[in-house]
Amino acid sequence: MPVLRVTELHRRWARRRKLAQLRRKYRAAKTPEEKAKILAKAARVSPTAKID
């Protein structure tokens, strides 16, 4: 595969893993402040992703 395609795939996989981690943290968060902070981070990682 071309290098650009491999790089794109690695980014996609990393983004997917990071969003899964943030979803777990969001479900475990107790306070609204924690949830808001996690949502802000998720929006930076992937602006169109749905967390809740």
N, C-alpha and C positions, 0 to 999 in steps of 0.2 A: 504494500500500500504506500501511496505517497506520504511524505512526512507531514504535510499539512493535515491530511485526513486523520492520521494517527494522533496528532496533537489535538485536533477537534474532538476525537473520541475520548481521549484522556480527560479533557476538560469536562465533557458531558458526564463521564462516569464519576468524576470527582464532585461535580455539582449535584448529581443524584445522591451520592453518599452523604454529602453535607446537608442536603435538604431532609434526608431520612433522619439524620442526627438531630436536626432542629425540630422536626415533627415530634420526635420522642421527648425532647426537652420541653416542648410546648405542652404536650399532654401531661407531663409531670409538674409543670409550673403551678404554683399555688396562687400567687398574687397577680393582679392585673398589670402591675409594673413589670414583673418578670415576663409575662406574656407579650406585652408591648415591645420590650427589648428584643425578644426572640423574633417577633414579626418583622421588626425593623431590619434585623440581620438577615432574615430570609429574603426580604425584598431586595437587599443589596446583592445577595447570591443569585437570585432568579426573580426578577420583578413580576413575572406573570404566574408564579407558582401559588397554589392554594395550600395554606397550612392548616387552617381550622375547618 
